[in-house]
Amino acid sequence: MGFIASRFSRRGFLLGAASIGAFGAGSKDSCGDNLGLRATAASKGLLFGSLMRLSSLREDTTYALMMERECNLYVCADMHWRLVAPTPTATDFSKVDPAAAWAQAHDMRFRGHALLWHLQTPGWFKELPDRGAAVAALQAHIHTMCTHFAGAMQSWDVVNEAIMANGGMNGLRKTVFLEKIGPEYLDIAFHTAREADDKALLVLNEPAVEYDYLGSRQRRRLLLDLIDGFKRRNTPIDAIGIQSHLATQGSKHLDDRSLADFLREVSDRGLKILVTELDVIDQASPSNVATRDAEVAAMYKRYLDVVLDNKATVAVATWGLTDRDSWITRGDEPGFRRADGLPARPLPFDDHYSRKPAYYAVAEALKAAPAH
Ligand code: XIL
């Protein structure tokens, strides 16, 4: 059965929203105007969004109002294969349908992350006996997901993190999909998605193509070659997702010209571009909060100015909106932790939901963008 949004009412999700002032639609904020990022983005024909958590949307009214005010794109990462299909025969939409409904009730587009990601593949897939069984399972999964959400989806990350410059096999990461199926798993995945949903943008989502150092240049080349192969074989890819986990110490590797050139190579091939997981790691920035926030904000602005200058860019999404809820602040990876032990400040809002310089940097970049 497909996703049926009408079962859910807006009122059920945000009781009393109208009475809350902090982020209420009519409140005057310190931006000096009434526009949240969603309105600024929309005025340019763009989507602005964030990774969102349904539990926070339900339990934390300030969080929900912030998202509602700032975003016209809901990025859902609660729909990984491992999460929705704990067994080969069951698909559990119970955590995802309410997220899609919340998005719809708040006039947001909905974006799915991700149909295939080697790090979020169910254990049972790895145990399948042969290629035929693996292809069948992969097709069944993608068909089930894309059919269920057909019409409700702005974009699907069909494959997440497929490329690997060093240590891969012909430029592809050695994932369970490559091992069990071969490089055709990519074409199979995109075809299966398109057959089930001809509206959603089908996206290949990749990290580490933002900078201009050797490994990054290699990844850019591999990505363009992969797109060319897709085009030759009529494999239906619509867009590239650029994850955009940036870092302040990366600013020396950010080359505006080569980034713009790379994006033009993508758009010249007829593909759209999405910034999918934007945040700025501040590990190497000073302890002083004002200095740190300024460095983070400068990175947001400089990067978005380049990406938004390309009219093929359709969406910008951050990986969370508040420092209270970020994989960087949580320190999931040692490379995120600060030597001074202070919490990281990677996102547009601080952990008390106040706007930071990064917020205004995003707003300025959206305002400066050409109409898309
Ligand atoms: C991150 C999540 O935010 C974390 O909670 C988790 O511990 C690790 O994964 N690239 C991706 C995202 O495509 O799914 C990752 O998200 C960040 C890197």
Residues whose N, C-alpha, C, O or C-beta is under 5 A from the ligand:
A	BS01	XIL	W327 D332
